[in-house]
């Protein structure tokens, strides 16, 4: 998940550089959501692994 978040972040940066603000905003939102989901899953797996 974190890898996909980084990919979408790079897409957002490239789109922003070329002036595609709509695509950049959408890619940024997707990257943020994937980052949060990946972080939550990492915490869940960490807690379940200790049990």
Backbone as a printed PyTorch tensor [residue, N CA C, xyz], in Angstrom:
tensor([[[  0.8160,  -1.1930,   0.0000],
         [  0.0000,   0.0000,   0.0000],
         [  0.8620,   1.2600,   0.0000]],

        [[  1.9000,   1.2360,   0.7920],
         [  2.7590,   2.4150,   0.8650],
         [  3.4460,   2.6450,  -0.4850]],

        [[  3.8020,   1.5650,  -1.1560],
         [  4.4340,   1.6910,  -2.4710],
         [  3.4710,   2.3450,  -3.4640]],

        [[  2.2110,   1.9220,  -3.4540],
         [  1.2260,   2.5280,  -4.3440],
         [  1.0050,   3.9980,  -3.9900]],

        [[  1.0370,   4.3120,  -2.7020],
         [  0.8810,   5.7030,  -2.2850],
         [  2.0260,   6.5570,  -2.8390]],

        [[  3.2250,   6.0280,  -2.7870],
         [  4.3720,   6.7640,  -3.3330],
         [  4.2650,   6.9340,  -4.8430]],

        [[  3.7650,   5.9090,  -5.5320],
         [  3.5900,   6.0030,  -6.9850],
         [  2.5850,   7.1070,  -7.3210]],

        [[  1.4530,   7.1300,  -6.6030],
         [  0.4590,   8.1630,  -6.8660],
         [  0.9850,   9.5420,  -6.4830]],

        [[  1.8280,   9.6220,  -5.4690],
         [  2.4260,  10.9060,  -5.1060],
         [  3.3320,  11.4150,  -6.2220]],

        [[  4.1110,  10.5310,  -6.8130],
         [  4.9740,  10.9180,  -7.9270],
         [  4.1300,  11.3580,  -9.1240]],

        [[  3.0430,  10.6290,  -9.3910],
         [  2.1450,  11.0150, -10.4820],
         [  1.5690,  12.4040, -10.2180]],

        [[  1.1980,  12.6690,  -8.9730],
         [  0.6450,  13.9820,  -8.6260],
         [  1.6800,  15.0860,  -8.8230]],

        [[  2.9110,  14.8360,  -8.4380],
         [  3.9640,  15.8430,  -8.6020],
         [  4.2310,  16.1200, -10.0790]],

        [[  4.3080,  15.0550, -10.8740],
         [  4.5570,  15.2240, -12.3090],
         [  3.3910,  15.9560, -12.9710]],

        [[  2.1610,  15.5760, -12.6030],
         [  0.9910,  16.2490, -13.1740],
         [  0.9520,  17.7140, -12.7600]],

        [[  1.3410,  18.0030, -11.5290],
         [  1.3850,  19.3900, -11.0690],
         [  2.4170,  20.2160, -11.8110]],

        [[  3.5470,  19.6110, -12.1100],
         [  4.6020,  20.3160, -12.8430],
         [  4.1290,  20.6750, -14.2530]],

        [[  3.3720,  19.7570, -14.8730],
         [  2.9010,  20.0040, -16.2320],
         [  1.5910,  20.7780, -16.2810]],

        [[  1.0470,  21.1680, -15.1200],
         [ -0.1200,  22.0300, -15.1000],
         [ -1.4630,  21.3280, -15.0690]],

        [[ -1.4690,  20.0360, -14.8680],
         [ -2.7310,  19.2940, -14.7900],
         [ -3.1970,  19.2650, -13.3360]],

        [[ -3.8190,  20.3530, -12.9160],
         [ -4.1620,  20.4760, -11.5000],
         [ -5.2490,  19.5040, -11.0760]],

        [[ -6.1890,  19.1890, -11.9540],
         [ -7.2450,  18.2350, -11.6050],
         [ -6.6960,  16.8450, -11.3560]],

        [[ -5.8240,  16.4040, -12.2380],
         [ -5.2030,  15.0860, -12.0870],
         [ -4.2910,  15.0690, -10.8680]],

        [[ -3.5730,  16.1560, -10.6500],
         [ -2.6670,  16.2360,  -9.5060],
         [ -3.4430,  16.1700,  -8.2010]],

        [[ -4.5680,  16.8530,  -8.1250],
         [ -5.3830,  16.8290,  -6.9120],
         [ -5.9620,  15.4520,  -6.6420]],

        [[ -6.4520,  14.8120,  -7.6940],
         [ -7.0080,  13.4680,  -7.5480],
         [ -5.9380,  12.4680,  -7.1320]],

        [[ -4.7780,  12.5390,  -7.7570],
         [ -3.6900,  11.6230,  -7.4180],
         [ -3.2120,  11.8620,  -5.9860]],

        [[ -3.2280,  13.1030,  -5.5440],
         [ -2.8350,  13.4040,  -4.1750],
         [ -3.8160,  12.8020,  -3.1820]],

        [[ -5.1120,  12.9200,  -3.4630],
         [ -6.1320,  12.3300,  -2.5840],
         [ -6.0020,  10.8160,  -2.5260]],

        [[ -5.7840,  10.1860,  -3.6710],
         [ -5.6160,   8.7300,  -3.7090],
         [ -4.3790,   8.3220,  -2.9190]],

        [[ -3.2850,   9.0650,  -3.0970],
         [ -2.0510,   8.7560,  -2.3700],
         [ -2.2690,   8.8760,  -0.8640]],

        [[ -2.9980,   9.9030,  -0.4290],
         [ -3.2570,  10.1030,   0.9890],
         [ -4.0950,   8.9550,   1.5540]],

        [[ -5.1370,   8.5580,   0.8320],
         [ -5.9960,   7.4590,   1.2810],
         [ -5.2080,   6.1580,   1.3660]],

        [[ -4.4110,   5.8630,   0.3440],
         [ -3.6170,   4.6310,   0.3630],
         [ -2.5960,   4.6430,   1.4890]],

        [[ -2.0240,   5.8010,   1.7860],
         [ -1.0650,   5.9000,   2.8770],
         [ -1.7340,   5.5930,   4.2150]],

        [[ -2.9030,   6.1720,   4.4400],
         [ -3.6230,   5.9350,   5.6910],
         [ -4.0240,   4.4690,   5.8110]],

        [[ -4.5450,   3.8800,   4.7350],
         [ -4.9400,   2.4700,   4.7610],
         [ -3.7220,   1.5840,   5.0240]],

        [[ -2.6110,   1.8720,   4.3720],
         [ -1.3950,   1.0970,   4.5940],
         [ -0.8860,   1.2190,   6.0150]],

        [[ -0.9760,   2.4070,   6.5770],
         [ -0.5470,   2.6220,   7.9540],
         [ -1.4340,   1.8560,   8.9290]],

        [[ -2.7450,   1.8920,   8.7170],
         [ -3.6760,   1.1630,   9.5790],
         [ -3.4360,  -0.3380,   9.4780]],

        [[ -3.2480,  -0.8340,   8.2680],
         [ -2.9800,  -2.2710,   8.1000],
         [ -1.6650,  -2.6800,   8.7510]],

        [[ -0.6540,  -1.8320,   8.6640],
         [  0.6260,  -2.1430,   9.2960],
         [  0.4710,  -2.2420,  10.8100]],

        [[ -0.2940,  -1.3420,  11.3950],
         [ -0.5230,  -1.3780,  12.8420],
         [ -1.2990,  -2.6330,  13.2220]],

        [[ -2.3220,  -2.9650,  12.4390],
         [ -3.1170,  -4.1650,  12.7260],
         [ -2.2430,  -5.4130,  12.6500]],

        [[ -1.4470,  -5.5410,  11.6050],
         [ -0.5810,  -6.7100,  11.4640],
         [  0.4640,  -6.7680,  12.5620]],

        [[  0.9430,  -5.6040,  13.0000],
         [  1.9200,  -5.5660,  14.0810],
         [  1.3060,  -6.0610,  15.3960]],

        [[  0.0990,  -5.6040,  15.6730],
         [ -0.5760,  -6.0160,  16.8980],
         [ -0.9490,  -7.4920,  16.8470]],

        [[ -1.4500,  -7.9550,  15.7240],
         [ -1.8380,  -9.3660,  15.6110],
         [ -0.6290, -10.2810,  15.6430]],

        [[  0.5030,  -9.8020,  15.1620],
         [  1.7150, -10.6240,  15.1560],
         [  2.2740, -10.8310,  16.5420]],

        [[  2.0090,  -9.9040,  17.4310],
         [  2.5340, -10.0130,  18.7970],
         [  1.6880, -10.9480,  19.6490]],

        [[  0.4420, -11.1530,  19.2460],
         [ -0.4640, -11.9780,  20.0470],
         [ -0.2270, -13.4630,  19.8310]]])
